[in-house]
Amino acid sequence: MDVVVTVDVVVVGAGQAGLSGAYHLARAGLDHVVLDHAPRPGGAWQYRWPSLTYGRVHGMHALPGMELTGADPLRPSSEVIGEYFASYEDRFDLRVRRPVDVSAVREGDGGDDGRLRVETSAGVWSARALINATGTWDRPFWPRYPGQETFRGRQLHTADYPGPQEFAGARVIVVGGGTSAVQHLLEIAEVAAETTWVTRRPPVFRDGGFGEAEGRAAVALVDERVRRGLPPQSVVSVTGLPLNEAVRAGLASGVLDRRPVFDRITATGAVWADGSRVDADVILWATGFRAAVDHLAPLRLREPGGGIRVEGTRAVRDERVHLVGYGPSASTIGANRAGGAAVREIRRLLTRERVGSPAA
């Protein structure tokens, strides 16, 4: 029989959102544990490709209570942010347990007083509430097209991107309309024999500043989908691509000339509906990620639209479950705020349970 460890709150994931939640839980004096499946501190940042230097990072925001200062912009972001997260865990004594894989979260046993049962590779925890901060990195999205399995070249996803050096002399098709696709193209084009950019929709480039008002409007669009129970889009997907100096140069040189998505894939490349074709040695799928929430499936939180409906950070179908870094809180600053908001709601829930008052 499993030994069950009892805590007030389990935090799943120790990226930006999970560490923010843990920080606020510690300040609130709530008994909790942080479980992270990664081998070391750094969240998804530890898996980023070496050419993504800290100076090129889009929108990194400091964790609550500790600024990130003096970082060398030429160092890989995986190193800079990994070291920062490790120092943060030490300073606030967050005691993250890793590597721990969470396989399922389900209702506790019959006499478990409304608790959640969190089943993991390191044992079982029983909790009154859960902060889910698993992000998206573990669920890369691979679209499917006719003939994809016949391609004799290499196919890889952003999640496996090694940097531009491995594409020297190759003919590369990059699929995807986001920031990662643009970054990949701009650096691969410097060493590849040929690059082709393919997107489902025409890219939208954002010229000029992106202030607080624009940020709020973008987050509101993502939040609306989550409130309707639809799968969340990233905040970046509704802001457009920043038209910086490097992007302007890519547009001028033709590297960022975009083609609509192909009709099918062949053994040697891709073919469009009009009969045109491009030969390729590599297809790089910069097609984004989906929320890594399969371990929550036993709680049946999904709506008919395919997403988990969230009010603030709280799952509408189960007030014990809070999702941070999900939907509108997927940005780094949003994750910070969501961590604090989740803990405030959890404190109210636990106080209500202890005094036995009815839900408001």
C-alpha contacts under 8 A as a table, 3 or more apart, distances in Angstrom:
res1	aa1	res2	aa2	distance
2	D	123	G	7.07
2	D	124	V	6.87
3	V	123	G	7.03
3	V	124	V	6.72
4	V	123	G	7.14
4	V	124	V	5.00
4	V	125	W	5.35
4	V	126	S	6.42
5	V	124	V	6.35
5	V	125	W	4.68
5	V	126	S	6.01
6	T	125	W	5.80
6	T	126	S	4.75
6	T	127	A	6.16
7	V	10	V	7.12
7	V	31	D	5.59
7	V	32	H	5.51
7	V	33	V	7.28
7	V	125	W	7.16
7	V	126	S	6.23
7	V	127	A	5.20
7	V	128	R	7.37
8	D	30	L	6.48
8	D	31	D	5.16
8	D	32	H	5.65
8	D	127	A	5.12
8	D	128	R	5.21
8	D	129	A	6.45
9	V	30	L	7.40
9	V	31	D	6.50
9	V	32	H	4.63
9	V	33	V	6.71
9	V	127	A	5.26
9	V	128	R	6.01
9	V	129	A	4.88
9	V	130	L	5.39
9	V	131	I	7.28
10	V	32	H	5.59
10	V	33	V	5.16
10	V	34	V	6.13
10	V	35	L	7.50
10	V	118	V	7.99
10	V	125	W	7.68
10	V	127	A	6.22
10	V	129	A	6.70
10	V	130	L	4.93
10	V	131	I	6.29
11	V	14	A	7.91
11	V	18	G	6.42
11	V	21	G	7.50
11	V	22	A	7.09
11	V	32	H	7.35
11	V	33	V	6.14
11	V	34	V	4.65
11	V	35	L	6.15
11	V	130	L	5.92
11	V	131	I	4.70
11	V	132	N	6.01
11	V	133	A	7.07
12	V	18	G	6.86
12	V	34	V	6.07
12	V	35	L	5.08
12	V	36	D	6.20
12	V	102	V	7.54
12	V	130	L	7.66
12	V	131	I	6.31
12	V	132	N	5.04
12	V	133	A	5.56
12	V	134	T	6.25
13	G	17	A	7.86
13	G	18	G	5.28
13	G	19	L	8.00
13	G	34	V	6.95
13	G	35	L	5.85
13	G	36	D	4.65
13	G	37	H	7.14
13	G	43	G	7.64
13	G	132	N	6.87
13	G	133	A	4.89
13	G	134	T	4.89
13	G	135	G	7.86
14	A	17	A	7.09
14	A	18	G	4.48
14	A	19	L	5.30
14	A	34	V	6.96
14	A	35	L	7.06
14	A	36	D	5.49
14	A	41	P	7.45
14	A	42	G	7.72
14	A	43	G	5.85
14	A	96	V	7.32
14	A	133	A	7.16
14	A	134	T	7.86
15	G	18	G	5.30
15	G	19	L	6.01
15	G	41	P	7.92
15	G	42	G	6.30
15	G	43	G	3.94
15	G	44	A	6.70
15	G	133	A	7.28
15	G	134	T	7.76
15	G	135	G	7.97
16	Q	19	L	5.45
16	Q	20	S	6.16
16	Q	43	G	7.06
16	Q	63	L	6.93
16	Q	325	G	7.90
16	Q	332	T	6.43
16	Q	335	A	6.45
16	Q	336	N	7.11
17	A	20	S	5.17
17	A	21	G	6.26
17	A	133	A	5.68
17	A	324	V	5.79
17	A	325	G	5.38
17	A	332	T	7.46
17	A	335	A	4.61
17	A	336	N	6.09
17	A	338	A	7.43
17	A	339	G	6.13
18	G	21	G	5.10
18	G	22	A	6.13
18	G	34	V	7.73
18	G	131	I	7.53
18	G	132	N	7.49
18	G	133	A	5.07
18	G	134	T	7.84
18	G	324	V	7.46
18	G	339	G	7.23
19	L	22	A	4.93
19	L	23	Y	6.03
19	L	63	L	7.77
19	L	89	E	7.73
19	L	94	L	7.98
20	S	23	Y	5.15
20	S	24	H	6.44
20	S	63	L	6.46
20	S	64	P	6.49
20	S	335	A	7.16
20	S	336	N	5.35
20	S	339	G	5.02
20	S	340	G	7.07
21	G	24	H	5.30
21	G	25	L	6.13
21	G	131	I	7.32
21	G	336	N	7.69
21	G	338	A	7.73
21	G	339	G	4.00
21	G	340	G	6.20
21	G	342	A	7.25
21	G	343	V	6.73
22	A	25	L	4.98
22	A	26	A	6.10
22	A	32	H	7.94
22	A	34	V	7.04
22	A	94	L	6.76
22	A	339	G	7.74
23	Y	26	A	5.27
23	Y	27	R	6.34
23	Y	64	P	7.57
23	Y	92	F	7.12
23	Y	94	L	7.26
24	H	27	R	5.02
24	H	28	A	6.10
24	H	339	G	6.90
24	H	340	G	5.73
24	H	343	V	6.37
25	L	28	A	5.01
25	L	29	G	6.24
25	L	30	L	5.47
25	L	31	D	7.75
25	L	32	H	7.27
25	L	343	V	6.15
26	A	29	G	5.09
26	A	30	L	6.16
26	A	31	D	7.81
26	A	32	H	7.99
26	A	94	L	7.75
27	R	30	L	7.86
28	A	343	V	7.93
33	V	95	R	7.84
33	V	96	V	7.20
33	V	97	R	7.69
34	V	94	L	7.64
34	V	95	R	7.22
34	V	96	V	4.97
34	V	97	R	6.10
35	L	96	V	6.04
35	L	97	R	5.07
35	L	98	R	6.26
35	L	99	P	7.67
35	L	100	V	5.91
35	L	101	D	7.75
35	L	102	V	7.84
36	D	96	V	6.86
36	D	97	R	6.19
36	D	98	R	5.10
36	D	99	P	5.81
36	D	100	V	5.48
36	D	101	D	7.00
37	H	98	R	5.75
37	H	99	P	4.41
37	H	100	V	4.50
37	H	101	D	4.91
37	H	102	V	7.62
38	A	41	P	7.27
38	A	43	G	6.96
38	A	98	R	6.50
38	A	99	P	5.46
38	A	100	V	7.64
39	P	98	R	6.24
39	P	99	P	5.22
40	R	98	R	7.25
40	R	99	P	7.71
41	P	46	Q	7.62
41	P	82	G	5.58
41	P	83	E	7.47
41	P	85	F	5.85
41	P	86	A	5.31
42	G	45	W	5.47
42	G	46	Q	5.12
42	G	78	S	7.23
42	G	81	I	6.03
42	G	82	G	3.89
42	G	83	E	7.23
42	G	84	Y	7.77
42	G	85	F	5.52
42	G	86	A	7.07
43	G	46	Q	6.16
43	G	82	G	7.56
44	A	47	Y	5.68
44	A	48	R	7.23
44	A	137	W	6.16
45	W	48	R	5.38
45	W	77	S	7.01
45	W	78	S	5.06
45	W	81	I	6.73
45	W	82	G	6.88
46	Q	78	S	4.48
46	Q	79	E	7.01
46	Q	81	I	7.70
46	Q	82	G	6.02
47	Y	78	S	6.65
47	Y	159	A	7.68
48	R	52	L	6.89
48	R	77	S	7.31
48	R	78	S	5.74
48	R	159	A	7.80
49	W	52	L	5.75
49	W	76	P	7.81
49	W	78	S	7.58
49	W	161	Y	6.30
49	W	162	P	5.44
49	W	163	G	5.58
50	P	53	T	6.83
50	P	76	P	5.25
50	P	77	S	7.53
50	P	78	S	7.28
50	P	162	P	7.38
50	P	163	G	6.38
51	S	76	P	6.44
51	S	163	G	5.79
51	S	164	P	7.76
52	L	56	R	6.25
52	L	57	V	6.96
52	L	76	P	5.81
52	L	77	S	6.07
53	T	56	R	5.44
53	T	57	V	6.73
53	T	73	P	6.34
53	T	74	L	5.44
53	T	75	R	5.27
53	T	76	P	4.04
53	T	77	S	4.84
53	T	78	S	7.98
54	Y	57	V	5.26
54	Y	71	A	7.73
54	Y	72	D	7.16
54	Y	73	P	4.76
54	Y	74	L	6.28
54	Y	75	R	5.93
54	Y	76	P	5.68
54	Y	77	S	4.21
54	Y	80	V	6.84
55	G	72	D	7.69
55	G	73	P	4.02
55	G	74	L	6.20
55	G	75	R	7.94
55	G	77	S	7.91
56	R	73	P	7.60
57	V	60	M	6.49
57	V	77	S	7.07
59	G	331	S	7.67
59	G	332	T	7.10
60	M	332	T	6.02
60	M	333	I	7.82
61	H	332	T	5.45
61	H	333	I	5.59
62	A	66	M	6.78
62	A	67	E	5.27
62	A	68	L	5.76
62	A	332	T	7.89
62	A	333	I	7.75
63	L	66	M	5.97
63	L	67	E	6.75
63	L	336	N	6.49
64	P	67	E	7.70
64	P	336	N	6.61
66	M	88	Y	7.15
68	L	71	A	7.22
68	L	84	Y	6.81
71	A	75	R	8.00
71	A	80	V	6.73
72	D	75	R	5.61
72	D	80	V	7.90
75	R	79	E	7.07
75	R	80	V	6.78
76	P	79	E	5.50
76	P	80	V	6.51
77	S	80	V	5.04
77	S	81	I	5.79
77	S	82	G	7.88
78	S	81	I	5.63
78	S	82	G	5.69
79	E	82	G	5.09
79	E	83	E	6.05
80	V	83	E	5.43
80	V	84	Y	6.23
81	I	84	Y	4.84
81	I	85	F	6.03
82	G	85	F	5.26
82	G	86	A	6.20
83	E	86	A	5.05
83	E	87	S	6.17
84	Y	87	S	5.17
84	Y	88	Y	6.12
85	F	88	Y	4.92
85	F	89	E	6.19
86	A	89	E	5.22
86	A	90	D	6.35
87	S	90	D	5.09
87	S	91	R	6.05
88	Y	91	R	5.16
88	Y	92	F	6.28
89	E	92	F	5.59
89	E	93	D	5.67
89	E	94	L	5.03
89	E	95	R	6.80
89	E	96	V	7.44
90	D	93	D	4.95
90	D	94	L	6.73
90	D	95	R	7.70
91	R	94	L	7.99
97	R	100	V	6.66
100	V	120	T	6.59
100	V	121	S	5.72
100	V	122	A	6.03
101	D	120	T	5.44
101	D	121	S	5.29
101	D	122	A	7.61
102	V	105	V	7.83
102	V	118	V	7.14
102	V	119	E	5.96
102	V	120	T	4.23
102	V	121	S	6.57
102	V	295	H	6.78
103	S	118	V	7.92
103	S	119	E	5.75
103	S	120	T	5.39
103	S	121	S	7.42
103	S	295	H	5.38
104	A	118	V	6.08
104	A	119	E	5.25
104	A	120	T	7.15
104	A	294	D	7.91
104	A	295	H	4.32
104	A	296	L	6.12
104	A	297	A	7.50
104	A	298	P	7.03
105	V	116	L	6.70
105	V	117	R	5.64
105	V	118	V	4.58
105	V	119	E	6.23
105	V	295	H	5.96
105	V	296	L	5.33
105	V	297	A	7.62
105	V	298	P	6.47
105	V	299	L	6.99
106	R	116	L	5.82
106	R	117	R	5.25
106	R	118	V	6.66
106	R	296	L	7.27
106	R	298	P	5.31
106	R	299	L	5.58
107	E	114	G	7.42
107	E	115	R	6.58
107	E	116	L	4.94
107	E	117	R	5.73
107	E	298	P	7.94
107	E	299	L	7.05
108	G	111	G	7.80
108	G	112	D	5.46
108	G	113	D	7.87
108	G	114	G	6.73
108	G	115	R	5.25
108	G	116	L	4.92
108	G	117	R	4.72
108	G	126	S	7.19
109	D	112	D	5.22
109	D	117	R	7.76
110	G	113	D	7.64
112	D	115	R	5.63
114	G	128	R	7.18
115	R	126	S	6.19
115	R	127	A	5.42
115	R	128	R	4.84
115	R	129	A	7.50
116	L	126	S	5.60
116	L	127	A	5.16
116	L	128	R	6.11
116	L	129	A	6.97
116	L	130	L	7.85
117	R	124	V	6.88
117	R	125	W	5.98
117	R	126	S	4.82
117	R	127	A	6.65
118	V	124	V	5.58
118	V	125	W	5.05
118	V	126	S	6.21
118	V	127	A	7.55
119	E	123	G	6.36
119	E	124	V	4.69
119	E	125	W	6.68
120	T	123	G	5.28
120	T	124	V	5.93
127	A	130	L	6.90
128	R	320	R	6.69
128	R	350	L	7.52
129	A	320	R	4.52
129	A	321	V	5.92
129	A	322	H	7.88
129	A	346	I	6.86
130	L	320	R	6.21
130	L	321	V	4.97
130	L	322	H	6.16
131	I	321	V	6.18
131	I	322	H	4.85
131	I	323	L	5.95
131	I	324	V	6.96
131	I	342	A	7.44
132	N	321	V	7.26
132	N	322	H	6.02
132	N	323	L	4.87
132	N	324	V	6.21
133	A	323	L	6.26
133	A	324	V	5.28
133	A	325	G	5.87
133	A	326	Y	7.63
134	T	291	A	7.67
134	T	292	A	5.94
134	T	293	V	7.15
134	T	325	G	7.67
135	G	138	D	7.77
135	G	291	A	5.91
135	G	292	A	6.01
135	G	325	G	5.94
135	G	326	Y	6.71
135	G	330	A	7.63
136	T	139	R	5.56
136	T	140	P	7.33
136	T	289	F	5.53
136	T	290	R	5.30
136	T	291	A	4.54
136	T	292	A	5.16
137	W	140	P	6.32
137	W	159	A	7.10
137	W	289	F	6.40
137	W	290	R	7.84
137	W	292	A	7.55
138	D	289	F	7.92
138	D	292	A	6.23
139	R	289	F	5.54
139	R	290	R	5.43
139	R	291	A	6.72
139	R	292	A	5.77
140	P	157	H	7.27
140	P	158	T	7.90
140	P	159	A	6.56
140	P	287	T	7.79
140	P	288	G	6.16
140	P	289	F	4.30
140	P	290	R	6.42
141	F	287	T	6.08
141	F	288	G	5.68
141	F	289	F	4.91
141	F	290	R	6.35
142	W	157	H	7.56
142	W	285	W	6.98
142	W	287	T	6.76
143	P	287	T	7.54
144	R	148	Q	6.96
145	Y	148	Q	5.66
145	Y	263	D	7.57
145	Y	264	R	5.85
145	Y	265	I	6.77
146	P	263	D	7.64
146	P	264	R	4.98
146	P	265	I	6.13
147	G	150	T	5.36
147	G	151	F	7.09
147	G	264	R	5.96
147	G	265	I	4.76
147	G	266	T	5.61
147	G	267	A	7.72
148	Q	151	F	5.78
148	Q	264	R	7.41
148	Q	265	I	5.21
148	Q	266	T	6.95
150	T	265	I	7.55
150	T	266	T	6.12
150	T	267	A	5.02
151	F	154	R	7.75
151	F	265	I	6.75
151	F	266	T	5.56
151	F	267	A	3.88
151	F	268	T	6.03
151	F	269	G	6.89
152	R	267	A	5.14
152	R	268	T	6.32
152	R	281	D	7.91
153	G	267	A	7.59
153	G	268	T	7.05
153	G	280	A	7.29
153	G	281	D	4.82
153	G	282	V	5.50
153	G	283	I	7.66
154	R	281	D	6.43
154	R	282	V	4.72
154	R	283	I	6.36
155	Q	282	V	5.80
155	Q	283	I	4.87
155	Q	284	L	5.90
155	Q	285	W	7.43
156	L	159	A	8.00
156	L	160	D	6.21
156	L	161	Y	7.05
156	L	282	V	7.94
156	L	283	I	6.65
156	L	284	L	5.17
156	L	285	W	6.11
157	H	160	D	5.36
157	H	161	Y	6.32
157	H	284	L	5.65
157	H	285	W	4.61
157	H	286	A	5.94
157	H	287	T	7.62
158	T	161	Y	4.83
158	T	180	S	7.45
158	T	284	L	7.15
158	T	285	W	6.34
158	T	286	A	5.16
158	T	287	T	7.68
158	T	288	G	7.68
162	P	165	Q	7.82
162	P	166	E	7.15
163	G	166	E	6.86
163	G	184	H	7.94
164	P	167	F	5.64
164	P	168	A	7.30
164	P	184	H	7.45
164	P	187	E	5.99
164	P	188	I	4.86
164	P	191	V	7.16
165	Q	168	A	5.80
165	Q	188	I	7.74
165	Q	191	V	7.21
167	F	170	A	5.32
167	F	171	R	7.96
167	F	172	V	7.60
167	F	188	I	6.57
167	F	191	V	6.70
167	F	192	A	5.63
168	A	188	I	7.78
168	A	191	V	4.72
168	A	192	A	4.73
168	A	193	A	7.12
169	G	191	V	6.34
169	G	192	A	4.56
169	G	193	A	4.53
169	G	194	E	7.84
170	A	192	A	4.99
170	A	193	A	5.13
170	A	194	E	6.71
170	A	280	A	7.59
170	A	281	D	5.91
170	A	282	V	7.16
171	R	192	A	6.26
171	R	193	A	5.41
171	R	194	E	4.64
171	R	195	T	5.88
171	R	279	D	7.19
171	R	280	A	4.75
171	R	281	D	5.17
171	R	282	V	6.42
172	V	192	A	7.18
172	V	193	A	8.00
172	V	194	E	6.19
172	V	195	T	4.79
172	V	196	T	6.34
172	V	280	A	5.57
172	V	281	D	6.08
172	V	282	V	4.82
172	V	283	I	5.86
172	V	284	L	7.20
173	I	195	T	5.74
173	I	196	T	4.71
173	I	197	W	6.02
173	I	198	V	7.17
173	I	280	A	6.54
173	I	282	V	6.31
173	I	283	I	4.81
173	I	284	L	6.15
174	V	181	A	6.66
174	V	184	H	7.86
174	V	185	L	6.95
174	V	195	T	7.31
174	V	196	T	6.17
174	V	197	W	5.08
174	V	198	V	6.17
174	V	283	I	6.01
174	V	284	L	4.80
174	V	285	W	6.12
174	V	286	A	6.74
175	V	181	A	7.04
175	V	197	W	6.18
175	V	198	V	4.82
175	V	199	T	5.88
175	V	261	V	7.93
175	V	283	I	7.40
175	V	284	L	6.19
175	V	285	W	4.99
175	V	286	A	5.57
175	V	287	T	6.55
176	G	181	A	5.61
176	G	197	W	7.75
176	G	198	V	6.34
176	G	199	T	5.05
176	G	200	R	7.40
176	G	285	W	6.60
176	G	286	A	4.87
176	G	287	T	4.86
176	G	288	G	7.78
177	G	181	A	6.09
177	G	182	V	7.40
177	G	198	V	7.68
177	G	199	T	5.33
177	G	200	R	7.51
177	G	201	R	7.47
177	G	202	P	7.87
177	G	203	P	5.98
177	G	286	A	7.71
177	G	287	T	7.54
178	G	181	A	5.43
178	G	182	V	6.59
178	G	236	V	7.69
178	G	237	S	6.85
178	G	241	L	7.04
178	G	286	A	7.50
178	G	287	T	7.73
178	G	288	G	7.88
179	T	182	V	5.22
179	T	183	Q	6.21
179	T	236	V	7.87
179	T	241	L	6.38
180	S	183	Q	5.05
180	S	184	H	6.04
180	S	286	A	6.37
181	A	184	H	5.15
181	A	185	L	6.14
181	A	286	A	5.20
181	A	287	T	7.93
182	V	185	L	5.14
182	V	186	L	6.18
182	V	247	V	7.80
182	V	256	L	7.56
183	Q	186	L	5.35
183	Q	187	E	6.49
184	H	187	E	5.56
184	H	188	I	5.87
185	L	188	I	5.15
185	L	189	A	5.78
185	L	195	T	7.28
185	L	197	W	7.59
185	L	255	V	7.16
185	L	256	L	7.56
186	L	189	A	5.54
186	L	190	E	7.11
186	L	246	A	7.77
186	L	247	V	7.87
186	L	250	G	6.57
186	L	255	V	7.05
186	L	256	L	7.99
187	E	190	E	5.58
187	E	191	V	7.56
188	I	191	V	5.63
188	I	192	A	5.78
188	I	195	T	7.72
189	A	192	A	5.24
189	A	193	A	7.67
189	A	194	E	6.92
189	A	195	T	6.16
189	A	255	V	6.94
192	A	195	T	6.82
195	T	255	V	7.13
196	T	255	V	7.68
196	T	257	D	7.95
196	T	258	R	7.47
196	T	259	R	7.62
197	W	255	V	7.81
197	W	256	L	6.67
197	W	257	D	6.77
197	W	258	R	5.06
197	W	259	R	6.07
198	V	258	R	5.76
198	V	259	R	4.91
198	V	260	P	5.57
198	V	261	V	5.28
198	V	262	F	7.54
199	T	202	P	6.66
199	T	203	P	7.51
199	T	258	R	6.90
199	T	259	R	6.56
199	T	260	P	5.44
199	T	261	V	5.37
200	R	260	P	5.84
200	R	261	V	5.24
201	R	260	P	7.02
202	P	258	R	7.47
202	P	260	P	7.51
203	P	240	G	7.59
203	P	241	L	7.55
203	P	258	R	7.97
204	V	240	G	5.20
204	V	241	L	6.14
205	F	240	G	5.36
205	F	241	L	4.55
205	F	242	P	5.85
205	F	243	L	5.75
206	R	239	T	7.44
206	R	240	G	5.39
206	R	241	L	5.46
206	R	242	P	4.90
206	R	243	L	5.57
207	D	242	P	6.45
207	D	243	L	5.27
207	D	244	N	7.97
208	G	243	L	7.75
210	F	213	A	7.98
210	F	214	E	5.82
210	F	215	G	6.87
211	G	214	E	5.42
211	G	215	G	6.21
212	E	215	G	5.00
212	E	216	R	6.17
213	A	216	R	5.20
213	A	217	A	6.29
214	E	217	A	5.14
214	E	218	A	6.23
215	G	218	A	5.17
215	G	219	V	6.20
215	G	239	T	7.98
216	R	219	V	5.18
216	R	220	A	6.07
217	A	220	A	5.07
217	A	221	L	6.51
218	A	221	L	5.33
218	A	222	V	6.69
218	A	235	V	6.24
218	A	238	V	5.90
218	A	239	T	6.03
219	V	222	V	5.20
219	V	223	D	6.01
219	V	235	V	6.04
219	V	328	P	5.27
220	A	223	D	4.90
220	A	224	E	6.10
220	A	328	P	7.34
221	L	224	E	5.26
221	L	225	R	6.88
221	L	238	V	7.44
222	V	225	R	5.47
222	V	226	V	6.66
222	V	232	P	6.37
222	V	233	Q	5.96
222	V	234	S	7.02
222	V	235	V	6.35
222	V	238	V	7.77
222	V	327	G	6.07
222	V	328	P	5.40
223	D	226	V	5.14
223	D	227	R	6.15
223	D	232	P	7.91
223	D	327	G	6.45
223	D	328	P	5.15
224	E	227	R	5.15
224	E	228	R	6.35
225	R	228	R	5.16
225	R	229	G	6.47
225	R	230	L	5.25
225	R	231	P	7.00
225	R	232	P	6.11
225	R	233	Q	7.78
226	V	229	G	5.09
226	V	230	L	5.49
226	V	231	P	6.62
226	V	232	P	5.73
226	V	307	G	6.98
226	V	308	I	6.86
226	V	309	R	5.39
226	V	310	V	5.99
226	V	327	G	6.43
226	V	328	P	7.94
227	R	230	L	7.55
227	R	309	R	5.22
227	R	310	V	5.67
227	R	311	E	6.53
228	R	305	G	7.85
228	R	309	R	6.27
229	G	302	R	7.34
229	G	303	E	5.34
229	G	304	P	7.36
229	G	305	G	5.67
229	G	306	G	6.73
229	G	307	G	4.78
229	G	308	I	5.28
229	G	309	R	4.15
229	G	310	V	7.49
230	L	303	E	7.45
230	L	305	G	4.92
230	L	306	G	5.60
230	L	307	G	4.34
230	L	308	I	6.99
230	L	309	R	7.28
231	P	305	G	7.30
231	P	306	G	5.82
231	P	307	G	4.10
231	P	308	I	7.13
232	P	307	G	7.03
232	P	326	Y	7.38
232	P	327	G	4.84
232	P	328	P	7.90
233	Q	237	S	6.55
233	Q	238	V	7.97
233	Q	327	G	6.35
234	S	237	S	5.25
234	S	238	V	7.32
234	S	327	G	6.45
234	S	328	P	7.57
234	S	330	A	6.90
235	V	238	V	5.76
235	V	239	T	6.66
235	V	327	G	7.54
235	V	328	P	6.62
235	V	330	A	7.09
235	V	331	S	6.91
236	V	239	T	5.13
236	V	240	G	6.58
236	V	241	L	7.75
237	S	240	G	6.27
242	P	247	V	7.84
243	L	247	V	5.70
243	L	248	R	6.35
244	N	247	V	5.33
244	N	248	R	6.21
245	E	248	R	5.12
245	E	249	A	6.26
246	A	249	A	5.13
246	A	250	G	6.26
247	V	250	G	4.92
247	V	251	L	6.19
247	V	256	L	7.83
248	R	251	L	5.15
248	R	252	A	6.16
249	A	252	A	5.04
249	A	253	S	6.09
250	G	253	S	5.21
250	G	254	G	6.09
250	G	255	V	5.06
250	G	256	L	5.33
251	L	254	G	5.25
251	L	255	V	6.19
251	L	256	L	4.94
251	L	257	D	6.51
252	A	255	V	7.82
253	S	256	L	7.67
254	G	257	D	5.10
261	V	272	W	7.55
262	F	265	I	7.50
262	F	270	A	6.31
262	F	271	V	5.74
262	F	272	W	4.49
262	F	273	A	7.02
263	D	270	A	7.59
263	D	271	V	5.86
263	D	272	W	4.66
263	D	273	A	5.33
264	R	270	A	5.91
264	R	271	V	5.50
264	R	272	W	6.77
265	I	268	T	7.96
265	I	269	G	5.91
265	I	270	A	4.34
265	I	271	V	6.21
266	T	269	G	5.21
266	T	270	A	5.55
266	T	271	V	7.17
268	T	279	D	5.55
268	T	280	A	6.01
268	T	281	D	7.22
269	G	277	R	7.29
269	G	278	V	5.63
269	G	279	D	4.29
269	G	280	A	4.67
269	G	281	D	7.32
270	A	277	R	5.60
270	A	278	V	5.46
270	A	279	D	6.61
270	A	280	A	7.63
271	V	275	G	6.28
271	V	276	S	5.83
271	V	277	R	4.31
271	V	278	V	6.63
272	W	275	G	5.42
272	W	276	S	5.39
272	W	277	R	6.14
273	A	276	S	7.37
280	A	283	I	7.15
291	A	326	Y	7.19
293	V	296	L	5.56
293	V	297	A	7.31
294	D	297	A	5.36
295	H	298	P	7.37
296	L	299	L	5.76
296	L	300	R	7.33
296	L	301	L	7.40
297	A	300	R	5.37
297	A	301	L	6.95
297	A	302	R	7.91
300	R	317	R	7.99
301	L	308	I	5.74
301	L	309	R	7.73
301	L	315	A	7.21
301	L	316	V	7.90
301	L	317	R	5.66
301	L	318	D	7.24
302	R	305	G	7.81
302	R	306	G	5.88
302	R	307	G	5.27
302	R	308	I	4.54
302	R	309	R	7.14
303	E	306	G	5.48
303	E	307	G	5.65
303	E	308	I	5.85
303	E	309	R	6.66
304	P	307	G	7.59
308	I	315	A	6.77
308	I	316	V	7.91
309	R	315	A	5.99
309	R	316	V	5.74
309	R	317	R	7.63
310	V	313	T	5.91
310	V	314	R	5.40
310	V	315	A	4.58
310	V	316	V	5.46
310	V	323	L	7.74
311	E	314	R	5.34
311	E	315	A	6.54
311	E	316	V	6.34
312	G	338	A	7.79
312	G	341	A	7.67
313	T	322	H	5.07
313	T	323	L	5.23
313	T	324	V	6.09
313	T	338	A	6.50
313	T	341	A	7.15
313	T	342	A	5.83
314	R	318	D	7.51
314	R	319	E	5.74
314	R	320	R	7.48
314	R	321	V	5.99
314	R	322	H	4.42
314	R	323	L	6.42
314	R	342	A	7.22
315	A	318	D	5.38
315	A	319	E	5.83
315	A	320	R	7.73
315	A	321	V	5.68
315	A	322	H	5.83
315	A	323	L	6.97
316	V	319	E	6.34
318	D	321	V	5.81
319	E	322	H	7.34
320	R	346	I	7.43
320	R	349	L	7.80
322	H	342	A	6.22
323	L	326	Y	5.87
324	V	329	S	6.11
324	V	330	A	7.38
324	V	335	A	6.01
324	V	338	A	5.64
324	V	339	G	6.33
324	V	342	A	7.60
325	G	328	P	7.54
325	G	329	S	4.66
325	G	330	A	4.01
325	G	331	S	6.96
325	G	332	T	7.90
325	G	334	G	7.24
325	G	335	A	4.99
325	G	338	A	7.41
326	Y	329	S	5.41
326	Y	330	A	5.08
327	G	330	A	5.48
328	P	331	S	7.34
328	P	334	G	6.89
329	S	332	T	7.56
329	S	333	I	7.67
329	S	334	G	4.15
329	S	335	A	4.85
329	S	337	R	7.73
329	S	338	A	6.19
330	A	334	G	6.12
330	A	335	A	5.91
331	S	334	G	4.97
331	S	335	A	5.99
332	T	335	A	5.08
332	T	336	N	6.42
333	I	336	N	5.17
333	I	337	R	6.50
334	G	337	R	5.25
334	G	338	A	6.03
335	A	338	A	4.98
335	A	339	G	6.10
336	N	339	G	5.33
336	N	340	G	6.80
337	R	340	G	5.41
337	R	341	A	6.25
338	A	341	A	4.92
338	A	342	A	5.92
339	G	342	A	5.30
339	G	343	V	6.42
340	G	343	V	5.30
340	G	344	R	6.35
341	A	344	R	5.19
341	A	345	E	6.43
342	A	345	E	5.27
342	A	346	I	6.14
343	V	346	I	4.92
343	V	347	R	6.06
344	R	347	R	5.23
344	R	348	R	6.50
345	E	348	R	5.13
345	E	349	L	6.25
346	I	349	L	4.94
346	I	350	L	6.12
347	R	350	L	5.23
347	R	351	T	6.03
348	R	351	T	5.13
348	R	352	R	6.05
349	L	352	R	5.17
349	L	353	E	6.27
350	L	353	E	5.06
350	L	354	R	6.19
351	T	354	R	5.17
351	T	355	V	6.31
352	R	355	V	5.42
352	R	356	G	5.85
352	R	357	S	5.45
352	R	358	P	7.24
352	R	359	A	7.34
353	E	356	G	4.99
353	E	357	S	6.75
